[in-house]
């Protein structure tokens, strides 16, 4: 191979490696361009972000935040109470999210969420986080198994909070469990590599476009923070809040 070709190949490898590092660290993220057309932006956080200075975080051109509250039928995020109180003192629209377990009943999970998260007027509706985890990533539960949990979980949340929950999900989980179902539930779709397009033609309500951003205001073991946009105006998002 000629020397010039070797230099060209080496430069190409170096460029690809550099781009990979920039993407891994969130410096370059293609979806930032695609998501820029949406004006209403927000974050979702859990204890991984550590102690959050909500005044600082809220000042980063953000409109909303969903905070992890519960998981399954018994686990509560150790920073939920602090985050809930801190975020409530800002101008952000704030809500809580529940990580759905495939290993406990939907009714028990709904009761646990209700025990931990107050039904406060003006807060965003609770979110059900429906995604694969652990061994279920390689061996997903069947549609019937998931619906047997999800149906009473949705019903319990709707009854307690007086509003239907939002469902956060991945594209794969959406196709298996949500496509052509639950038409009244707003969908929050995770799609960090490209703009989302739901397989059944349904419109998404919230789009998580990045899981690699960095913002001032938190200092946890996780250096990155998830970024999201809402498909509408802030007034339309406010219309979803609890009465």
C-alpha positions in Angstrom: 0.0 0.0 0.0 1.4 3.4 -0.9 2.5 5.7 1.9 -0.2 8.3 1.2 -2.8 5.6 1.4 -1.5 4.4 4.8 -1.6 8.0 6.1 -5.1 8.4 4.8 -6.3 5.2 6.4 -4.6 6.1 9.7 -6.2 9.5 9.7 -9.6 7.9 9.0 -9.2 5.5 12.0 -8.1 8.4 14.2 -11.0 10.5 13.2 -13.5 7.7 13.9 -11.9 7.0 17.2 -12.0 10.7 18.1 -15.7 10.9 17.1 -16.4 7.8 19.2 -14.8 9.5 22.3 -16.8 12.7 21.7 -20.1 10.8 21.3 -19.3 8.7 24.4 -18.8 11.8 26.5 -21.8 13.6 25.1 -19.8 16.3 23.4 -21.2 15.4 20.0 -24.8 14.2 19.8 -26.6 14.1 16.4 -30.1 14.2 18.0 -29.4 17.7 19.4 -30.0 19.0 15.9 -33.1 17.0 15.3 -34.6 17.9 18.7 -33.8 21.6 18.4 -37.2 22.3 16.7 -39.0 21.6 20.0 -39.1 24.5 22.5 -40.1 22.6 25.6 -37.2 20.7 27.2 -36.7 18.8 30.4 -34.7 16.2 32.3 -35.3 13.0 34.1 -33.2 12.2 37.2 -32.6 9.5 39.8 -30.3 9.1 42.7 -27.5 8.5 40.2 -27.2 12.2 39.7 -26.5 12.6 43.4 -27.3 15.8 45.3 -29.0 18.3 42.9 -29.0 22.0 43.2 -32.4 22.5 41.7 -32.1 26.3 41.3 -29.0 25.8 39.2 -30.4 23.0 37.2 -33.7 24.7 36.5 -31.9 27.7 35.1 -30.5 25.7 32.2 -33.4 26.6 29.8 -35.5 23.7 31.2 -39.3 23.5 31.5 -39.9 20.1 33.2 -38.4 17.3 35.3 -39.6 13.8 36.0 -38.0 12.4 39.2 -37.6 8.7 39.9 -39.7 7.8 42.9 -40.3 4.1 43.1 -39.5 0.7 41.6 -41.5 -2.5 41.9 -43.7 -2.9 44.9 -41.3 -1.8 47.7 -38.2 0.1 46.5 -38.1 3.9 46.8 -35.3 6.0 45.2 -33.2 7.2 48.1 -33.1 10.7 46.8 -36.7 11.1 45.8 -37.9 13.1 48.8 -35.0 15.6 48.5 -35.5 15.9 44.8 -39.2 16.3 45.0 -38.9 19.0 47.6 -36.1 20.8 45.8 -37.7 20.7 42.4 -41.0 22.0 43.8 -39.3 25.3 44.7 -38.4 26.1 41.1 -40.4 27.1 38.0 -40.2 23.6 36.6 -43.2 21.5 35.9 -42.4 18.4 38.1 -43.6 14.8 38.1 -42.5 11.4 39.4 -41.8 8.2 37.7 -42.2 4.6 38.6 -39.9 1.8 37.3 -42.2 -1.1 36.5 -41.1 -4.5 37.7 -42.0 -7.7 35.9 -41.8 -9.5 39.2 -44.6 -8.1 41.3 -48.3 -7.3 40.7 -49.5 -4.1 39.1 -51.8 -3.5 42.0 -49.0 -3.7 44.6 -46.8 -1.4 42.5 -49.6 1.2 42.1 -50.2 1.1 45.9 -46.5 1.6 46.5 -46.3 4.6 44.2 -49.4 6.1 45.8 -47.8 5.7 49.3 -44.7 7.6 48.2 -45.8 10.3 45.7 -48.5 12.8 46.8 -51.3 13.6 44.3 -50.5 17.3 44.3 -52.4 19.6 42.0 -50.2 21.2 39.4 -47.7 18.4 39.2 -47.2 16.3 36.1 -48.9 12.9 35.9 -46.9 9.9 37.1 -44.8 8.0 34.6 -44.6 4.2 34.2 -41.1 3.3 33.0 -41.6 0.2 30.9 -38.3 -1.2 29.7 -36.3 -4.4 29.8 -33.8 -4.9 32.6 -31.5 -7.6 33.9 -32.2 -11.1 32.4 -35.4 -9.8 30.8 -33.3 -8.0 28.2 -32.4 -11.3 26.6 -35.6 -13.1 27.6 -38.5 -10.6 27.6 -41.7 -11.5 29.3 -44.7 -12.4 27.1 -47.2 -9.8 26.1 -49.9 -11.4 28.3 -47.5 -11.4 31.3 -46.7 -7.7 30.9 -50.4 -6.7 30.3 -51.4 -8.6 33.4 -49.1 -6.2 35.4 -49.5 -3.1 33.3 -53.3 -3.0 33.2 -53.9 -2.9 37.0 -50.9 -0.5 37.4 -52.5 1.9 34.9 -55.9 1.5 36.5 -54.5 2.1 40.1 -52.5 5.2 39.1 -55.5 6.6 37.1 -57.8 6.1 40.0 -55.5 7.5 42.7 -54.2 10.6 40.8 -57.2 11.3 38.7 -55.2 11.3 35.5 -53.8 8.6 33.1 -50.1 8.0 33.5 -47.5 8.7 30.8 -45.6 5.6 29.7 -41.9 5.8 29.1 -40.5 3.1 26.9 -38.0 2.0 24.4 -38.8 1.3 20.8 -38.5 -2.5 21.2 -40.7 -2.6 24.3 -43.2 -0.3 22.6 -43.5 -2.7 19.6 -44.0 -5.7 21.9 -46.4 -4.3 24.5 -47.9 -1.0 23.5 -48.3 -0.8 19.7 -52.0 -0.5 18.8 -52.9 -0.5 22.5 -53.6 1.9 25.3 -54.6 4.8 23.0 -55.3 7.1 25.9 -51.8 6.9 27.4 -49.3 9.6 26.4 -46.1 7.9 25.2 -42.6 9.0 26.2 -40.2 7.3 23.8 -36.5 6.7 24.2 -34.6 7.1 20.9 -31.1 8.4 21.4 -29.7 7.6 18.0 -32.4 9.0 15.7 -35.7 10.8 15.7 -38.4 8.4 16.8 -41.1 7.0 14.6 -43.6 4.7 16.4 -44.3 1.5 14.4 -48.1 2.0 14.5 -48.0 5.6 13.4 -48.9 6.9 16.8 -47.6 10.4 17.8 -45.3 10.5 20.8 -45.8 13.1 23.6 -42.2 13.2 25.0 -39.0 12.2 23.4 -35.8 11.3 25.3 -33.3 12.3 22.7 -30.1 12.0 24.7 -28.7 10.1 27.7 -25.3 11.7 27.5 -25.7 15.4 28.3 -24.0 17.3 31.1 -25.5 20.2 32.9 -24.4 22.3 35.9 -26.3 21.6 39.1 -25.6 17.9 40.1 -22.7 15.9 41.3 -23.4 12.2 41.4 -21.8 8.9 40.3 -23.5 9.4 36.9 -21.9 12.4 35.1 -24.5 12.5 32.4 -28.2 13.4 32.5 -31.1 12.5 30.2 -32.6 15.2 28.0 -36.1 15.2 26.6 -38.4 17.4 24.6 -42.2 17.7 24.7 -44.2 17.7 21.4 -46.1 20.9 22.1 -46.0 24.2 24.0 -45.4 24.7 27.7 -49.1 25.6 28.1 -50.0 22.3 26.5 -47.7 20.5 29.0 -49.3 22.4 31.8 -52.7 21.2 30.7 -51.6 17.6 31.5 -50.9 18.5 35.2 -53.1 17.1 38.0 -56.2 19.0 39.1 
